[in-house]
Amino acid sequence: MCGILGIISKKDIITAMIDGLKKLAYRGYDSSGLATINDKTIIKRRASGKIENLEKLLEHDPIKGKLGIAHTRWATHGAPNEINAHPHATSKVAIVHNGIIENYKDIIAELKNKNLLNSETDSEVIAHLLTNFLEEGFDINKSIMKLLEKLKGAFALGILISNENKLIAVRKGSPLAIGYGENQNYIGSDAVGLAPYTKKISYLEDGDWAVLDVDKVEIFNQGKLVNRDINITSISRLSIEKGGFKHYMHKEIHEQPTAIGETLKSFIDLDTKSLKLNSKLFNESISRITMIACGTSSYACKVARFWFEKLAGIPVHIDIASEYRYRNITHSDNELVLFISQSGETRDTIACLEEIKKTGAKTFSIVNVSESSIARLSDETILTLAGPEIGVASTKAFTTQLFTLLILAVKLGVAKNKVSPDEEKTIIDDLIEVPSLMTKTLNNEDKIRNIASEIYTARDVLYLGRGEAHAIALEGALKLKEISYIHAEGYAAGELKHGPIALVDENVPVIGILPTNKIFNKTASNLAEVYARGGKIISITDQKGAKKINDISSYIFSIEECSELCQPLILALPIQLLAYHIAVFKGTDVDQPRNLAKSVTVE
């Protein structure tokens, strides 16, 4: 979850490191810090809170250096304060760490210098352990090998050694990349953090460590030199700027028509209006699908279940990764296991993937980062084309996941002869219209802003929906919780009377998501129950539905008319905008909500 950055250069790097840290802030912002070496002495600066606090500290107490490591923290072990901020250092070693050291208490008990520990973290022991190996006379490579043998868990490390003009990177389980420049080289948690400096990137593999000089990078595994491909990333500095928007989240909401358009072009031949998705795994032999994901990605799965069942006629099981990996599951021969992750680095999902591969089950992943761990581990991978998503609350990554899953459902339906050629063309025609429908919906943003202005003071909010709309309700509630800190819950509308209706009064807004479909009337009836008890109803529907529920709704937002299959893609936009504008009215930090981070690389 934390962000790691390192630079070795022929010129001063402090300003550049602060700039890079800001690009990595979405990985954690509980504290930040950096360290450099001057005259073989480690000098560090650390601050609690956001990177701006570190920046202010450096204005009053500046340092210079041509070699350094930096860190932005999402707290796991130890409170989010300056003492627990990274880098952690001894007189000889400074480290920054992303991940969890599972056996750190055992290591503390073994350390000869354990009385020198100052923090509550699992990370500080790494600096002391490495110092001990170096003091025992081991060289850098041998010391790193011993470190990898000793530490248990998933981690990525950036390391400085006081008497060495080298930058060291170590990976085991958590992502870490190498960036290549002119007379300077870099390490970073991901390509986004390295985008301000270079497009040339290598991704370390498990057990790798790299030793960087200004004009040379050596990568080792098991003590032997290895080669890792240098990739040219498509991420640019421009793509990770706000582009005139106040918040990344707002920008990314408005990028969805473009992101869906790019995804569409990758899957559909617009001239022939036919699918151009080639997959060996999505074929007629599949009799069951299991989807594994976390958070927002799991809600994309809940929507997609209806698509696969309707279009392909096969059962779908969904589970969250943090629970699934601890169950005793038997996989059938004709089962396909789908892993959905925006970053491709979600630790719980990776752990499930690793375990399921041992069973011989076919694994398929949908990720937004082509070089991610999940992509590399899966038998097949499809890339969503959302582009970099900096806002912690996912928006365009969610809708591109939805769109991709819908394409796969159509593909499987065709393969199993459940979708006829004529039906396929009709669906494709509908899909082609989605970017335009999204744009029209976003053009009505003022209506959502007005609704937000009326309900942002609420302490509790209920979201209701049925079928695919129930999954959108769950996602809506999550978005609101994430960025506004309002307690919100999503429910299947039919379950309202089984308990949640007890919460309904004039102070609890109830957001009903009910597009016109075969279960519209059922959901409308549930909302009538709310109305009868004095509840304030905000209805998100289409133009046909609006006419039918106008009498019980305090506010209505209407999406454009579209096919039932495409409704969830359009319905996602108003629930994102509503959460966004409520958060703006409340004055919360939209892009960096408290206690959260973008990429969950710890268990």
N, C-alpha and C positions, 0 to 999 in steps of 0.2 A: 504494500500500500504506500510505502514511503517513496520519495523521489531521490535518486542518486545522480550526481553530476561530478565529473572530474575533467580537468584540463591540464595538459602540459604544453608549454609554449615557449617561444623566445621573447615574448613580451608580457607585460603585466596582464593578469587575467581576472582580477577581482570584480571589475564592472561587468565583464562578460559572464562571470559565474552567477552574479545576481540576476542578470537578464535570463539566463538559462533556468535558474531556480523558479522564476516567475512562471515560465512555461510548464514547469513540472508541479506547480502548486496544486493542481487537481488531484494529485496522488496523496496529498496530506498537507495540512497547514496548522498543526498543533504547535509546532516550533520549527526553527530552521537554524542553520549554522554552516560555517565553512572553516577550513584549515589550510594553511600553506606552510612552506618551509623557508626560513631565512637563516643563513649561516648555520645550517644543520640543526636548527631549532624549530620545533613545531609551534606555530602560532595559530590560535583558533579564536573565533568569535561566534557566540551563540545567543539566541534570543527566543523567548517564548512567544507564542502567537504567530501571526502571519509574517510573511517575508518582509513586509514594510518595516516591521520592528527591527529586523536585522539590518536593513538598509539604513535606518536612523542611527543604529549603534555604530555602524561603520563610518558614518559622517562625523561622529564625535570621537571615534577611536579607530582611525583608519589603519589598514595594513596593505602591504604590497606583496606580490609574489607571482612567479611564473609557473608554478606547479601547485595544484590544489584540488581538494575534494569538497563537495558541498552536499547539503541534505535538507529536505523538507519532510517533516515527520507526521505520520498518523500514529497516534499512541496505541501500543498494545500492552507492553509491560512498563508500568510506571506512569505517573501523572504527566500531563502535557505542560511541563515547565522547563526553565532554562537548565537545571541540573540534569534532566533526562534528555535534553536536546543533543543531537549529533552535530559535529563529530565527537567521539569519545577518544581519549588519547592517554598514552603514557609519555615518558620523556623520549621514547624511541619510535612509537607507532601511533598513527591516527587512523581511525576507521569511520566509515559511514556504512549503514546496514539497512537493508530492506528484507523483511522476513521474520521468522521466529526461530530462536535457538532452543530446542525442546529440552536439552540436557544442561542448560546453563547453571542450574543449581548444583549439579554434580561437578561441573567444572570449577565453580566457585570454591567448593570444598577442597579441590585438589590444588588450587593456585597457591604458589608460595608467597605471592604478593597480594592476597585477597583483602588484606586490611587497607589497601590503597583504593579499593572500589568506592566510588562516590555516588553513583546513580542507583535508581531502582530498576534499571532496564536489564533485559537479557543480552543487550548488545555490548556493553562495556567489557564483558569477560573476553570478547574476541581480541581486543587490543592487548589485554594482559597476557592472554594465552600466546599470541603471536610474539609478543616481547620475550616471553620465556623461551620460546623455540630459538629465537635469534641470539639470545644471551647464552644458550647452550652451544652455540657455534654453528648452527645450521644456516646455509645460505638461503636466499629468498625462495627459490623454487622448492627446496626441501621443506622449508618452514611452511609454505603454502600447502604442500602435500600433506604434511602432518596436521595442519589446521583442518583441511577437508576431511581427514580421517576422524578427527576428534569431534567436530561439530555435528549434531544431529538436528535435522529439520530442513526447511527450505529457506534459502537465503541468497542474497546478492551483496557483494562487498566492494567498496572503493577503499584503497589503502595507500597511505604514505608512510615511508620509513625515513627517519630523520637524516641518516647518513647516506641515503641513496636518492639520486635525482631521477626517480622513476615514479610512474603512476601505475598502480596495480589494480586489476579488476578480477573478481572471483564470482563464479556463478554455480549455484547448486539449487535448482528448483525454481528460483525467482528470476525473472527476466533481467538481462543486462546486455547492452549493446556497446560496440566500439565505433567511434566516428573518426574518419580520416580527413586531415586537412593539410594545408601547406605550412610546414615548419611548426605544426601543432597537431595534437591528437586528443581524443576525447573519450570519456566513458559516460553512459547515460542509461537511465532505466528504460527508455523507449525512444523511438524516432522523433516523437514530438519534442522531447527535451533537447535533442541534438539538432533539430531543424534550424535554429538560428545560426549554426556554425557550418554544417556540411550536409550533403546529400549522400555521401559515401559511407555506408554502414555495414558492419558485420554483426551477426548475432551469436553470442557465446552459447555453447551447448553445455548441458549438465556436466559438472566436473572440470570445466575449462577454467583456466586463469590466464590473464593477459598481462604482459609487462610492456608499458608504453614509454617511449622516449619521444622527443620532439619530431624525429624523422624516421622512427621505426616502431613497429608493433609486432611483438612475438606472442603467440598463443600456444599454451601448453595444455596437455591432458595426460594424466598419469606420468608426468615428468618428461613427456616427449613433445617436441614441436608438432603442431597440427596446423592445417590450413582451414580457414572458414571463408566462405564466399563473401565477396564484397558486393552488396546490393546498392542500387541507386533508388533511394526513397522518393516517392511522389509527393511527400509532405513538404510544403513550402512555408516560409515565414508568413506569407500573405494568408495562407489557409488557417493559421492559428492566431490571427489577429481578430479583433472584434468587428472590424469593418463598419464602423459608424454606429453600431448598436451599443447600448449601455451595458448589456450583459451578454456573455457567450450563449447562455441558454436561449435568449430571445433571438439572437442571430441564427442559432441552430434550428429553432422552430421554423424560422422562415426559409431555411435552406432545404427543407424537406421536399418541396416539389422538384428541385434540382437533383437531390440525392435519389429520389424515386425514379426520376427520368434516366439517370445514369445506370441505375440498377436494371431498369426496364430494358434499356438498349443492350445490356450485357446478356440478357436472357431471351429476348424476342427479336426475330428478324422483322423489322418494320415494313419491309417491302413485301414479303410473303405472308406476314402476320402469322408466323409459326414459331414454335419454341425451338431454340437452338442450344438447349441445355443438354450436354452430353454427360451421362453418368452411368457407370457400370452397376452401381448399387441400387439406383431407383429403377426397378424393373418389376415385371409381373410376378416374380417369385415371392415378393415381400408379403407376409401375412400378418405382421404386427410391427408397430413402431413404438419405441420408447424414446421419450424426449427428456433430457436432463439439462437443467439450467438453474440459475439463481436470479432473484430479484426481478427486475423488469423483463429480462429475457424469459423467465418462467411464465410471465403473463402473455408474452408473444406465443409461447407454446400452447397456452390454454385457448387462445383464439384459434390457432392452427389445428388443434384437435378436431374442431368442427369441420374444417376444410378437408382434412384427410378422410374423415368418416363419410362426409357427403360425396366427395369427388372420387375417392378410391375405394370406399366401402371396407376399410380395415380398421381394427381397433387400435386405439392409441392410449398409451400409459404415460403419464407425466409425473415427474418427481423433482424435488429440489435436491441439488447435488449434496448439500451438507447432511441430508437425511438418507438419501439413496445409498451412499457408499457404506453405510453401516447395516444395511439389510442383507438378508440372504436371498438373492434373486437368481432365478434360473432363466437363462435366455434360450429361446428356440432357434433352430437352424435357419429359419426364414425371417428372423427378426432383424430390423435395422435400428440401431441406437443412434439418435441424433443428439449432438451437443451444441448448445447455442450459447454464445458468449460474445459480447461486444469487443472486449480487449483480447480475448483468446488466452488470457493469463489468470483467470479466476481459479484460485488454488483448489477449492472444493471440487470444481468441475474437472480440473486436470486429474485430481486424485481418482475420481470416478472413471475417467477415461482410461487411466493406467490399469485400473483393476479390471475393467470390462474387456480390455484388449487381451488379458490373460485367458479369458473364457473362449476366445476365438470368434466372438460376435463381431459383425460388420459395424464399423464406426464411421459416422458422417458428421462433419462439423460445419456450422455456420458462424463465421467470425468477421470482424471488421478489420483485422490486422493479419495480412497474409503470412508474415514471418513469425506469428505467435506460436506458443508451445502447443496449444490445442490443434492448430492447423498442421503442425509438423507431426503430431502423434496420430492423427486420424487417417483412416484409409482413404477417404476423400474429403475435400473441403470446398465449400462455396464461400466466396468473399462478398459480403455486402459492401456497397460502395457509398457509405455514408460520409466518408472522409473523416478527418480528425474531429472528435467530439470532446470539447474541453469542459463544458458545463458538467458538473457532477451528476445532476439529474438528467437521465438519458431521454432524448427526444427523437432525433433523426436516426439514431442507431436502432431504436425500437421499431419505427415504421419501416425501415429497410429490412429488418428481420421479418416483420410481418409480410412484406411484399415477397421476399425470397421464399418464405414458407408457403405462401399461396402458389407461387410458381411451381414449387416442388409437388404440392398437392395435385395441381393440374397435370404435371408430368406423370405422376404415378397413376392418376385416373386414366390418362391416355394409354399408358403401358398395360393397364389391367382391363382395357376396353370398357371402362365405366363412363368415360367421357368420349362422346362421338366426335368425329372431325368437325361437324357443324357446331357442336357445343364448344369445342376448343376455340374455334374462331370467334364465337360470340364472347367467350370469356376474355380472349386476348383483346378484342375491341374494347371491352370494359376496362381492362388493365391500362390500356393506352390512354384512357381518359383521366386516370387518377392524378397525374401531376397538375392538370388543368383544374380539376375539382379541388385539389388542395389549395391552389392559388386563390380560387374564388372564396374558399372558406377563410383563409388568412386575411383576405381583404375586408372581412367583416369583424376584424379584431376589436374594433371599438365597442361592439355589443357585448363582448366578453368582458372587456375592461369595465364597462358600466355595471355588469352583474357583480364583478369582483368588488367594486366600490361599495356595494350594498351588503356584502356578507363577510368581509375580511375580518370583522371583529368576532366572529363566531369562535367558540371554544371547541365545538365538535361538529363534524360534518359526516353525513351518510351518503354513500354512492350506491345506487341500485341499478341492476340490469339483469337480463336473462340471456342465455345462450352466449354468443360471442360478446355481446354487450356486458355480460357479467365480468368477463376478463378485462374489458376496457374500464369498468367500474373499479376493479381492483387496482389497475394501473393509475387511475385518476386519484384514488385515495393515497396511494404511495407517493405520487408526485406532490400532493398537497402536504403530506407529512414531511417529506424530505426538505422542502424549501421554505415552508411557512411555519412549521412546528405546530400546526393545528392538528389535534387528534381527529383522524378520519378513518373510516372503515368502508370497505366495499363488500356488498352482499349480493347474493342471488336474490332477486326481488321477491321470489316466492317464499324465501326464508324470513322475510321481514316479520311475519306474524308469529314466528317461532322464537321470539325473544327481543330482537333489536327494536321493534316498534315501541317498547317500553321507554326508549330514549327520546322518542319524538315529542317535541313541544315547539312553541313558537320561536325558540332560540336555536334550534338545530336545523340548519338548512339540509334539505334532502335533494340530492342531485340524481335525477332519473335519466338514464341513457336508454332510449327506446326508439330506434329507427323503425320505420314501417316494414313489418315482416309478419310472419304467421303468428308470432307471439306478442305482437304489439299490444293487443287488447288485454292480455294477461298482465303485462307490466303496467299498463295504464290503470288497471283495477287495483294493483298494489299501491300505486301513487294516490289513488282515490282514498285508500285507507289512511294514508298519511294526511291528506287534506282534511279528512273528517276529524282528525285529532289536532288540528290547528298547526300542522307543520308547514313550513315554507318550502315550496317545490320549485326547483330549477330544472326545467326539462331540456334535454339535448336530444333533438330529434331531426326529422326532415320536414319539408314544407307540408306534406300530406299529414304527417303526424301532428304538427303544430295546430292544425285546425281542430283536431279531435280532443286535444288536452288543454286548449286555451283556457277553459273555464276553471281548471284546478291549479294552473301554474302561475306562480308569482312572476317568473321570468322564463323566457323561451329563447333558446338559440337553435336556429335551423341550419343544418348542413344542406349542401346541394343534393338533389336526387341522384342516386347511383344504384348499381346492382347490389343485391344483398351480399354477395361475396366481397365486394369492395367497401362496404359500409364501415367495418372496423378501422380501415386505414384512414378514412375521413374523420370518424368520430374521435380518433386519438388526438386530433389537433385542438378542438375546443377544450378538452380536459387538460392539455398541456398549457394552453394559454390562460385558463382559469387559475391554475396553480401559480403560474408565473405572476400574473397581475395581483393576485392576493398577496403573494410574497413581497412584491414591490410596495403595495399599500402598507404592509406591516413593517417594511423597512429592514427585512432580513437580508442576509448575504446570499443572494440567489445562486451565484456560481460556486460558492464555497460554503455550503450549509454546515452547521456545527456537527461534529462527531463523524462526518462522512468522508469518504475518499472515492475517487473515480474507479480505480482498478483495485479489486480486492484480491491481493496476491498472498494473503495469509489465511489460515484456517480459523 
